[in-house]
Amino acid sequence: MGQRDEIIAYLKTGKRVTSLEALGLFGSMQFPARIFELKELGHEVESQLVEVSSGKKVAQYWLKRCPTCDLPGPAKNPFCLCPAPEVDA
């Protein structure tokens, strides 16, 4: 299993992760690059800056949740049975 697979499996559990945590969890030195690749593959990864214990701000990442069933990754998560959201034309 590659880093992207490990990361997306982790995010699908509903957990959030920072780059520093990703280094320990997945051995990923280029975590933002893996997140970019996941987004390019269609995963809806969101992020925000959070303050860590040292007082520094770092990006924290998670999968967008379906507003209907509250599972991570609306319509793109194989466990989410909700219909894809309609797009206004």
C-alpha positions in Angstrom: 0.0 0.0 0.0 1.4 3.4 -1.0 1.4 6.6 1.0 -1.6 8.0 -0.9 -3.6 4.8 -0.1 -2.6 5.0 3.6 -3.5 8.7 3.8 -6.9 8.4 2.1 -7.8 5.3 4.3 -6.9 7.3 7.4 -8.9 10.3 6.3 -11.9 8.1 5.4 -12.1 7.2 9.1 -13.1 10.9 9.7 -9.8 11.8 11.4 -7.9 15.0 10.8 -4.1 15.1 10.3 -1.3 17.7 10.1 2.0 17.4 8.1 3.9 16.7 11.3 1.5 14.0 12.3 1.6 12.5 8.8 5.4 12.2 9.1 5.0 9.9 12.1 1.9 8.1 10.8 2.9 7.5 7.1 6.6 8.5 6.9 5.5 11.2 4.4 8.1 14.0 4.0 6.0 15.6 1.3 2.5 15.4 2.8 1.1 18.5 1.1 2.2 17.0 -2.3 0.3 13.8 -1.4 -2.8 15.9 -0.5 -2.5 17.7 -3.8 -2.4 14.3 -5.6 -5.5 13.1 -3.7 -7.4 16.3 -4.7 -6.3 15.7 -8.4 -7.8 12.2 -8.1 -11.1 13.7 -7.0 -11.0 13.4 -3.3 -12.5 16.4 -1.5 -9.8 17.2 1.0 -10.3 20.4 3.1 -7.8 22.2 5.3 -7.4 25.0 7.8 -4.6 26.5 9.9 -4.5 25.3 13.5 -2.3 26.3 16.3 -0.1 23.5 17.8 1.4 23.3 21.3 4.5 25.3 20.2 2.3 28.2 19.2 3.0 27.8 15.5 0.2 27.4 13.0 0.2 24.4 10.7 -2.3 23.1 8.1 -4.7 20.4 9.2 -6.4 18.2 6.6 -9.6 16.2 6.5 -12.1 14.8 4.0 -15.2 16.9 3.4 -18.3 15.2 5.0 -21.6 14.4 3.3 -24.3 16.7 4.8 -26.9 13.9 4.4 -25.2 10.8 6.0 -22.2 12.6 7.7 -19.6 10.1 6.2 -16.4 11.6 4.9 -16.3 12.3 1.2 -19.8 13.0 -0.1 -20.7 11.0 -3.3 -17.1 9.9 -3.7 -16.8 7.7 -0.7 -17.8 4.1 -1.6 -19.5 3.9 1.9 -21.7 6.9 1.2 -24.9 5.8 -0.4 -26.3 9.3 -0.8 -26.9 10.5 -4.4 -24.3 12.8 -5.9 -25.3 16.5 -5.3 -27.0 18.1 -8.2 -25.2 20.8 -10.1 -27.1 23.8 -11.3 -26.7 24.3 -15.0 
